Amino acid sequence: MKRFNAGNRAHLLSPPSTSLETYPNSERRMKMNSNPRHHLQSTFQGPIQSLLGAVLAICALLCLPAAHAQLYTGSIAGTVKDPSGAILSGAQIKATDAEKGFEFSATSDSSGRYVIRELPPSNYVVSASASGFKTQRQDNVRIDVNQNASVDFSMAVGAFAEIVDVHAGAVELQTEDAETGQVVNRRFINDLPLLDRDVRSLTALAPGVTEMNDACAEPCIGTNFVSNGSRGATSDILLDGASTTNSEPNGGITSVTYLPSPEAVDEFKVQQTNFSAEYGFSGASVVNVVSRSGTNSFHGSVYEFFRDASLDANNWFANRNGDPIPPLRRHNYGGTIGGPIVKNKTFFFFDYDGLSRTGLSTANAGVPTDAMRAGDFGELCAARRRTMRCGRWSDLGPLLRNV
């Protein structure tokens, strides 16, 4: 039996600095003419204008600013002070995405504080400038999933055009909130072995997470887990801020509607305690997954994971009974590609993941009896258990070993 599974994704990302202005539709007037030729032109003028309007609307939507969900974006906050340690208001703070060129800005308030919100996970260059002071710039400020980083500036007196680069990385101590969790970045996903190529297996890297077997059937993608002894039924898995789980009452995470292949996942975070009210649907833990995106440089990958019976070992019970290794041929293949459409503005990312499997499996299935084939389905109303069948209650039959 051969089975194929494939998934295609395409992402377009637009910069937050792009703006869209709309203007009211101008009044259109049509003068009818008795000339048949002019009447024919008037008849086709409406559909052509409608088609042109639809094309312009689609182009306008593609130019809208990127709407990043607050469920996985981060922020940068801090204070700006002068050489004496006094607060400095009115300083211009700018955070630039080192991979895509997006720019986010803020201004320090009367207390010298600033906050830049809704930053997608990436590496940033943060700079502060003010009249009469040298421009301070700090590189390699990493923002992970739902991370709130702190970057403070101590300005030095000098010309505005002078730039002071800060290369020493500060110790990453989370002081902006009390949330606990574990970030699994792209390096972990790429280097660590994954059973069945499922990124959810890496949730066990977080402290206090215990995996549990989920009894859901195909095509359910079953993985249930508990965090710090809490109930798995209150956990949730998010993909770019949207929930991907279908939970049943008292059943925990029974199915996941969709998760991309490991090659298409940028990073994820297992958020365990003290997360904010925006995760009100979840009580125990949240697995926040962020998909990959294109950058200003083209990048891609091609992969093939192959399994064959000749490369597998037989299990202990099969060896004891003298049974050979069952035949198996499994190919998990695919590739990714991403890059810029318009540099510093629009990007694309595409991934393909295919699965081909040939092997043996054992299954039990019921077949109709001779009476059923002759049209007599009375056997379905037999008194086997106390349940409603054929319009009446049937009695409960004897249980196996009276258990």
Long-range contacts (C-beta under 8 A, 24 or more apart in sequence): 1-357, 1-358, 1-359, 1-361, 2-356, 2-357, 2-358, 3-355, 3-356, 3-357, 4-354, 4-355, 4-356, 5-353, 5-354, 5-355, 6-352, 6-353, 6-354, 6-355, 7-258, 7-260, 7-261, 7-351, 7-352, 7-353, 8-350, 8-351, 8-352, 9-260, 9-264, 9-291, 9-349, 9-350, 9-351, 10-348, 10-349, 10-350, 11-291, 11-293, 11-294, 11-347, 11-348, 11-349, 12-62, 12-341, 12-346, 12-347, 12-348, 13-66, 13-100, 13-293, 13-294, 13-346, 13-347, 14-62, 14-63, 14-64, 14-65, 14-66, 14-345, 14-346, 15-65, 15-66, 15-100, 15-101, 15-102, 15-103, 15-344, 15-345, 15-346, 16-65, 16-66, 16-68, 16-102, 16-104, 16-118, 17-65, 17-102, 17-103, 18-63, 18-64, 18-65, 18-345, 19-65, 20-60, 20-63, 20-64, 20-65, 22-60, 62-346, 66-120, 68-118, 68-120, 68-241, 69-240, 69-241, 69-242, 70-118, 70-241, 70-278, 71-146, 71-238, 71-241, 71-278, 71-279, 71-288, 72-120, 72-121, 72-145, 72-146, 72-238, 72-240, 72-241, 72-288, 72-290, 73-117, 73-118, 73-119, 73-120, 73-121, 73-146, 74-119, 74-121, 74-143, 74-144, 74-145, 74-146, 74-147, 74-148, 74-149, 75-115, 75-116, 75-117, 75-118, 75-119, 75-143, 75-148, 75-149, 75-176, 76-115, 76-116, 76-119, 76-124, 76-126, 76-141, 76-143, 76-148, 76-149, 76-150, 76-151, 77-113, 77-114, 77-115, 77-116, 77-148, 77-149, 77-150, 77-151, 77-176, 78-113, 78-114, 78-150, 78-151, 78-152, 78-153, 79-108, 79-111, 79-112, 79-113, 79-114, 79-152, 79-153, 80-108, 80-112, 80-113, 80-114, 80-128, 80-130, 80-152, 80-153, 80-155, 81-112, 81-152, 81-153, 81-154, 81-155, 82-133, 82-154, 82-155, 82-157, 83-154, 83-155, 83-156, 83-157, 85-154, 87-111, 87-112, 88-112, 88-130, 88-133, 88-155, 90-130, 91-128, 91-129, 91-130, 91-133, 91-153, 91-155, 92-128, 92-129, 92-130, 93-126, 93-127, 93-128, 93-153, 94-126, 94-127, 94-128, 94-129, 95-119, 95-124, 95-125, 95-126, 95-141, 96-124, 96-125, 96-126, 96-127, 97-122, 97-123, 97-124, 98-122, 98-123, 98-124, 98-125, 98-139, 99-123, 99-295, 99-296, 100-293, 100-295, 100-296, 100-344, 100-347, 101-296, 101-343, 101-344, 102-344, 119-143, 120-290, 120-293, 121-145, 121-147, 121-266, 121-267, 121-290, 126-151, 127-163, 128-153, 128-155, 129-160, 130-155, 130-160, 131-160, 132-157, 132-160, 133-157, 133-158, 133-160, 134-158, 134-159, 134-160, 134-162, 134-163, 134-164, 135-160, 135-161, 135-162, 135-163, 135-164, 136-163, 136-164, 136-166, 137-163, 137-164, 137-165, 137-166, 138-165, 138-166, 139-165, 139-166, 139-167, 140-167, 140-169, 142-172, 144-183, 144-185, 144-267, 144-269, 145-183, 145-267, 145-268, 145-269, 145-288, 145-290, 146-179, 146-269, 146-271, 146-275, 146-288, 147-174, 147-183, 148-174, 148-176, 148-177, 149-176, 150-175, 150-176, 177-274, 177-276, 178-274, 179-271, 179-273, 179-274, 179-275, 179-276, 180-271, 180-272, 180-273, 180-274, 181-206, 181-269, 181-270, 181-271, 181-272, 181-275, 182-206, 182-207, 182-269, 182-270, 182-272, 183-267, 183-268, 183-269, 184-267, 184-268, 184-269, 184-270, 185-267, 186-265, 186-266, 186-267, 186-292, 189-262, 189-265, 189-267, 190-262, 194-262, 197-261, 197-262, 197-305, 197-332, 198-223, 198-259, 198-262, 199-259, 199-262, 199-265, 199-268, 199-289, 200-225, 200-237, 200-256, 200-259, 200-287, 202-268, 203-270, 203-287, 205-270, 206-270, 206-272, 208-272, 209-270, 209-272, 209-285, 212-252, 214-252, 214-253, 214-254, 216-254, 216-255, 220-254, 220-255, 220-256, 221-255, 221-256, 221-259, 222-253, 222-254, 222-255, 222-256, 223-253, 223-256, 224-252, 224-253, 224-254, 225-253, 225-285, 226-284, 227-270, 227-272, 227-284, 227-285, 228-272, 228-273, 228-284, 228-285, 230-283, 230-284, 230-285, 231-283, 231-284, 232-284, 233-284, 234-282, 234-283, 234-284, 235-282, 235-284, 235-285, 235-286, 235-287, 236-279, 236-281, 236-282, 236-285, 236-286, 236-287, 237-286, 237-287, 237-289, 238-286, 238-287, 238-288, 238-289, 239-289, 239-291, 240-289, 240-290, 240-291, 243-281, 259-289, 260-291, 260-351, 260-353, 261-334, 261-351, 261-353, 263-292, 263-301, 263-303, 263-334, 263-335, 263-336, 263-351, 263-353, 264-291, 264-292, 264-336, 264-349, 264-351, 264-353, 265-289, 265-290, 265-291, 265-292, 266-290, 266-291, 266-292, 266-293, 291-349, 292-336, 292-338, 292-349, 292-351, 293-338, 293-347, 293-349, 294-338, 294-339, 294-340, 294-341, 294-347, 294-348, 294-349, 295-338, 295-339, 295-340, 295-347, 296-340, 296-343, 296-344, 296-347, 297-339, 297-340, 298-337, 298-338, 298-339, 298-340, 299-337, 299-338, 299-339, 300-335, 300-336, 300-337, 300-338, 301-335, 301-336, 302-334, 302-335, 303-332, 303-333, 303-334, 303-335, 304-331, 304-332, 304-333, 305-330, 305-331, 305-332, 305-333, 306-330, 306-331, 306-332, 326-359, 326-360, 327-358, 327-359, 327-360, 328-357, 328-358, 328-359, 328-360, 329-356, 329-357, 329-358, 329-359, 330-355, 330-356, 330-357, 330-358, 330-359, 331-355, 331-356, 331-357
